[in-house]
Amino acid sequence: MSYNWLGGGLSWVWLFVVMLPIYWIVITSFKTQANYFITNPLAPPSELTFENYKTVIESDIVRYFINSVIVTVGAVIPAVAVSFMAAYAIVRGSNSRILRGMNWVFLMGLAIPLQAVIIPVYLIIIRLQMYDTLAAIILPSIAFAIPLSVLVLSNFIRDVPKELFESMRMDGASEWGTMWRLAFPLTRPALVTVTIYNGLGIWNGFLLPLVLTQSPDQRTVPLALATFSGQFGVNVPAIAASVTLTTLPIVLLYAIGRRQLLSGLTAGFSK
C-alpha cells in the first residue's frame, strides 16, 4: 500500500491556509479594541469579552439576518422546484425539438454573468415598480439559479433506468405522478446539492442587494457587513464579530451537506 506523501503534505498546507483567516476572525471577535492594537493579531485574547457581539446585535443585525433568510428561502425553493420540473421535461421529452431548444437556452444561461446584465435587470425592476423591496432581489436570484440547477438535475434524472418509467406508465401513472412519485425520490441527493449550492450563492450575494435596494430596512447580511465597516471605523473586533455571527449559519449548513454537495456537483459535471 503506497501513500501519496506529496498530496497529503499539500493538503495540510492548504488546510492551514484556509483555517488561518477563520481562526483570526474568531479570536479577534473576542478581543477589545485596545487589546487588538497592542497584542499579536494571532494570539488568543487574554480576557474574553462579548461586548463586540452585543454591539453588533444592537445594530439591527437581526433584521438583516431575517431579510437574508427571506431572500434565500424565497429564491431557492422556487428555483429548485422550477429546475426540477424543467429537467424532468427535458429528459423525458428528449425527442421534442422545442424541449431540446430549451435545454440549450438553459445552458446558454450559464455563460451570462450577473455583472453583464445588472443594468437591464435594474431597469426591469424599476418598470415593475419593485425597487427597494426584497422581491427585487428574489426574482433575479431565481433566474440566475435555474441554469446550473437544470444541468445538475437533468444529469441525475438521465441516470434513472427507463424501465422504471415504463413500469410506472404501465401501472397507469401520469407524467405528473411519475415525476413526483418516481423521479423526485430518486433525485433527492441532487435536489439537496442544488439547494445547498444555490443557498450559499444567494446568501452571500452582494451585487443585487446593492443595486436593487436603498433603504436600511431592506438590507441583507452581506450589504450590512459593508455598512458595519464604515459604522465601526477601525473597530476591527466588532467587524470580526459581525462576520462570525452572519457566517455561522451558512457554515453549519455547508458542513451538514458537504458530502452530498460535492458528490452531486461531481456527478452533474462528469457527463
C-alpha positions, 0 to 999 in steps of 0.5 A: 500500500503506497501513500501519496506523501506529496498530496497529503503534505499539500493538503495540510498546507492548504488546510492551514491556509484556509483555517488561518483567516477563520481562526483570526476572525474568531479570536479577534471577535473576542478581543477589545479594541485596545487589546487588538492594537497592542497584542499579536493579531494571532494570539488568543485574547487574554480576557474574553469579552462579548461586548463586540457581539452585543454591539453588533446585535444592537445594530439591527443585525437581526433584521438583516439576518431575517431579510437574508433568510427571506431572500434565500428561502424565497429564491431557492425553493422556487428555483429548485422546484422550477429546475426540477420540473424543467429537467424532468421535461427535458429528459423525458421529452428528449425527442421534442425539438422545442424541449431540446431548444430549451435545454440549450437556452438553459445552458446558454444561461450559464455563460451570462454573468450577473455583472453583464446584465445588472443594468437591464435587470435594474431597469426591469425592476424599476418598470415593475415598480419593485425597487427597494423591496426584497422581491427585487432581489428574489426574482433575479436570484431565481433566474440566475439559479435555474441554469446550473440547477437544470444541468445538475438535475437533468444529469441525475434524472438521465441516470434513472433506468427507463424501465422504471418509467415504463413500469410506472406508465404501465401501472397507469401513472401520469407524467405528473405522478411519475415525476413526483412519485418516481423521479423526485425520490430518486433525485433527492441527493441532487435536489439537496446539492442544488439547494445547498449550492444555490443557498450559499450563492444567494446568501452571500450575494452582494451585487443585487442587494446593492443595486436593487435596494436603498433603504436600511430596512431592506438590507441583507447580511452581506450589504450590512457587513459593508455598512458595519465597516464604515459604522465601526471605523477601525473597530476591527473586533466588532467587524470580526464579530459581525462576520462570525455571527452572519457566517455561522449559519451558512457554515453549519449548513455547508458542513451538514451537506458537504458530502452530498454537495460535492458528490452531486456537483461531481456527478452533474459535471462528469457527463 
